[in-house]
Amino acid sequence: MPFVHSRGARIHWKLEGEGGAPALVLLNSIGTDMDLWDPLLPALRARHALLRIDTLGHGASDAPEGDYAMAELADDVFAAMDAAGIQRAAVAGVSLGGMIAMEMALAQPGRVERVALVCTSATMDRAAWQARVEMVREQGMAAIAGLAMGRFLSPGFIAAQPAVAATIRRQLLSMDPAGYAGCAAAIRDMDLADRIAAIACPALVVTGNEDTSTPWTGHGEHLAGRIPGARHVALPAAHLATLEAPQALAEALTSFLDD
């Protein structure tokens, strides 16, 4: 299992596909790990070398105590790219992963070819995320599991795919609270809203028609309106579009990346 050390923490990464193919970095949402992208791997692996990463605090990566920062999470991805021998790549991220992708495009534009921003935002309710940080640190993951699951997946999907929903819930509950709280603090403190107009690479904004966390109104529209030349695609999904609409998302990503 490959790890890279970044700022004293171990970051778990995995590289798949043909080595000479165009590189695509896939980033997970808060509360999930790199497996979030599993339904899309067959379609994406056929065209790209795929680098998946467990964001700090998630999956097999370390979960240090304290607040994390978006710039630090971006540095972790660049460290994983270095370890995998990737100089430049397209980056696709869900939720927190999309926020990290935007930070990467701003911090080191020469290394980011394109960004696909899936069910994400550049501005979130600071007070709400501060409340999550405090709740998780004081009461553990069970305190926010119901709230998170109600936003992750639509009721229709949960009814149709109870095993998938149960897997996501189990994964959420088994997280180290320090990792969730650290990344929640990064979301709370992010300063992307007034900076994203400087993103110079091609961008795709993907929203879910049933997403109550980062819907088009107030979130996707902000990204599409501020990032120069950004395209927009709406999918029939809640927040975790990789699970609810994998085929439609794979088609949207492939079209964007191959253009």
C-alpha positions in Angstrom: 0.0 0.0 0.0 1.8 3.2 -1.1 2.0 6.2 1.2 3.7 9.6 0.9 4.8 11.7 3.8 3.4 15.2 3.7 4.0 17.6 6.6 4.7 14.7 8.9 1.5 12.8 8.0 1.1 9.7 5.8 -1.1 10.1 2.7 -2.4 7.0 1.1 -2.5 7.0 -2.7 -3.1 4.5 -5.5 -2.2 4.8 -9.2 -4.1 2.7 -11.9 -4.2 2.5 -15.6 -1.6 2.9 -18.4 1.4 4.8 -17.3 1.6 6.8 -20.5 -2.0 7.9 -20.5 -3.1 11.4 -19.5 -3.2 11.7 -15.7 -6.4 12.3 -13.8 -6.4 12.8 -10.1 -9.6 11.8 -8.2 -10.4 13.4 -4.8 -13.0 12.2 -2.3 -15.6 14.2 -0.4 -15.5 14.7 3.4 -16.7 11.5 5.1 -15.7 9.1 2.3 -12.5 7.7 0.9 -11.0 6.9 -2.5 -13.6 4.2 -3.0 -16.1 6.9 -3.7 -14.9 6.8 -7.3 -15.2 3.0 -7.8 -18.3 3.1 -10.0 -16.6 5.3 -12.6 -13.2 3.5 -12.7 -13.9 1.2 -15.7 -14.9 4.2 -17.9 -12.1 6.5 -16.7 -9.3 3.9 -16.6 -9.7 3.2 -20.3 -8.5 6.7 -21.1 -6.5 7.9 -18.2 -3.8 7.0 -15.6 -5.9 7.4 -12.4 -4.4 8.7 -9.2 -6.7 8.3 -6.2 -5.9 9.7 -2.8 -7.4 9.3 0.7 -7.6 12.9 1.8 -5.9 13.6 5.1 -8.0 12.3 7.9 -9.8 9.8 5.7 -9.4 6.2 4.6 -5.9 4.8 5.2 -4.3 8.3 5.5 -3.3 9.6 8.9 -5.8 11.7 10.9 -3.8 14.1 13.1 -5.5 16.2 15.7 -6.3 19.9 15.1 -7.6 22.1 12.3 -6.5 21.4 8.7 -6.2 24.1 6.0 -7.3 23.8 2.4 -3.8 24.9 1.2 -2.3 22.0 3.2 -4.7 19.5 1.7 -3.7 20.7 -1.7 0.0 20.3 -0.9 -0.8 16.7 0.1 -2.2 16.0 -3.4 0.9 17.5 -5.0 3.1 15.3 -2.8 1.2 12.3 -3.9 1.5 13.4 -7.6 5.3 13.7 -7.0 5.4 10.2 -5.5 3.5 8.8 -8.4 5.8 10.5 -11.0 3.0 12.8 -12.2 4.1 16.4 -13.1 0.8 17.6 -14.5 -2.8 16.3 -14.3 -6.5 17.0 -14.6 -8.1 17.0 -11.2 -11.7 15.9 -10.4 -13.1 16.2 -6.9 -16.4 15.7 -5.1 -17.4 18.2 -2.5 -14.3 18.8 -0.3 -12.3 17.2 -3.2 -13.6 19.9 -5.5 -12.5 22.6 -3.1 -9.1 21.1 -2.9 -9.0 21.0 -6.7 -9.7 24.7 -6.9 -7.0 25.4 -4.3 -4.6 23.4 -6.4 -5.4 25.3 -9.6 -4.8 28.6 -7.8 -1.6 27.5 -6.0 0.3 25.7 -8.8 -1.5 26.4 -12.1 1.3 24.8 -14.1 0.5 21.4 -12.6 -3.3 21.5 -13.1 -4.5 21.0 -16.6 -8.3 21.0 -15.9 -10.6 20.9 -12.9 -13.9 19.0 -12.7 -15.8 20.3 -9.7 -18.5 17.8 -8.7 -21.2 18.8 -6.2 -19.0 21.4 -4.5 -18.8 25.1 -3.6 -16.4 28.0 -3.0 -18.5 29.3 -0.1 -20.2 27.5 2.8 -21.9 28.5 6.0 -19.1 29.1 8.4 -21.2 28.8 11.5 -22.8 25.5 10.4 -19.3 24.0 9.8 -18.0 25.3 13.1 -21.0 23.5 14.8 -20.0 20.3 13.0 -16.4 20.6 14.2 -17.5 21.0 17.8 -20.1 18.3 17.6 -17.7 15.7 16.2 -15.0 16.5 18.6 -17.3 16.4 21.6 -19.6 13.6 20.7 -18.0 11.5 17.9 -19.1 10.6 14.4 -22.5 9.2 15.4 -23.5 12.8 16.3 -23.5 13.9 12.6 -24.1 10.6 10.8 -27.8 11.2 10.3 -27.3 14.8 9.0 -24.5 13.7 6.6 -26.4 10.7 5.2 -29.5 12.9 4.6 -27.4 15.1 2.4 -25.1 12.5 0.8 -27.8 10.4 -0.9 -31.4 11.0 -2.1 -34.2 9.1 -0.4 -35.1 7.3 -3.6 -31.5 6.1 -4.0 -31.3 4.9 -0.4 -34.6 3.0 -0.9 -33.4 1.4 -4.2 -29.8 0.7 -3.0 -29.9 0.1 0.7 -26.6 -1.9 0.7 -24.7 1.0 -0.8 -26.3 3.4 1.7 -25.4 1.1 4.5 -21.8 0.9 3.3 -21.4 4.7 3.2 -23.0 5.1 6.7 -20.6 2.4 8.1 -17.7 4.1 6.5 -18.7 7.4 8.0 -19.2 6.0 11.5 -15.8 4.3 11.4 -13.9 7.5 10.6 -11.5 9.0 13.1 -13.4 12.0 14.5 -10.1 14.0 14.4 -9.9 13.5 10.6 -13.5 14.6 9.9 -13.2 17.6 12.3 -9.9 18.7 10.8 -11.3 18.7 7.2 -14.5 20.3 8.4 -12.4 23.1 9.8 -10.7 23.5 6.4 -14.1 23.9 4.8 -15.1 26.4 7.5 -12.0 28.5 6.9 -11.6 28.3 3.1 -11.1 31.5 1.2 -11.9 30.5 -2.3 -15.0 32.6 -3.1 -13.1 35.8 -4.0 -10.1 34.0 -5.7 -11.7 31.5 -8.1 -11.9 34.2 -10.9 -8.1 33.6 -11.2 -8.5 29.9 -12.2 -7.1 29.9 -15.7 -7.5 26.2 -16.7 -10.7 24.8 -18.2 -13.3 24.0 -15.6 -16.4 21.8 -15.5 -19.0 22.5 -12.8 -21.3 19.5 -12.0 -24.4 19.9 -9.9 -26.9 17.4 -8.6 -30.6 18.2 -9.1 -31.3 16.6 -5.7 -28.2 18.0 -3.9 -29.2 20.0 -0.8 -25.6 20.7 0.3 -24.2 22.4 -2.8 -27.1 22.9 -5.2 -26.9 25.1 -8.3 -28.6 28.0 -6.5 -26.0 29.7 -4.4 -23.2 27.3 -5.1 -22.9 25.9 -8.6 -24.0 29.1 -10.1 -21.3 31.0 -8.2 -18.6 28.7 -9.6 -19.9 28.8 -13.1 -20.3 32.5 -13.0 -16.9 33.3 -11.5 -14.5 30.8 -13.1 -13.7 32.1 -16.6 -15.2 29.9 -19.3 -16.6 27.3 -16.9 -19.1 24.8 -18.3 -22.0 23.4 -16.3 -23.7 20.0 -16.3 -26.7 19.0 -14.0 -27.2 15.4 -13.1 -30.1 13.5 -11.5 -28.3 13.0 -8.1 -27.9 14.2 -4.6 -24.5 15.1 -3.2 -22.5 11.9 -4.0 -23.1 11.9 -7.7 -20.4 9.3 -8.3 -22.8 6.8 -6.6 -26.2 8.0 -7.8 -25.3 8.9 -11.4 -22.0 7.2 -12.3 -22.7 6.7 -16.0 -23.9 10.2 -16.6 -21.0 11.6 -14.6 -18.5 9.4 -16.4 -19.9 10.6 -19.8 -19.7 14.3 -18.6 -16.1 13.9 -17.4 -15.0 12.0 -20.5 -16.5 14.6 -22.8 -14.8 17.4 -20.8 -11.5 15.7 -20.5 -11.3 14.6 -24.1 -12.2 18.0 -25.6 
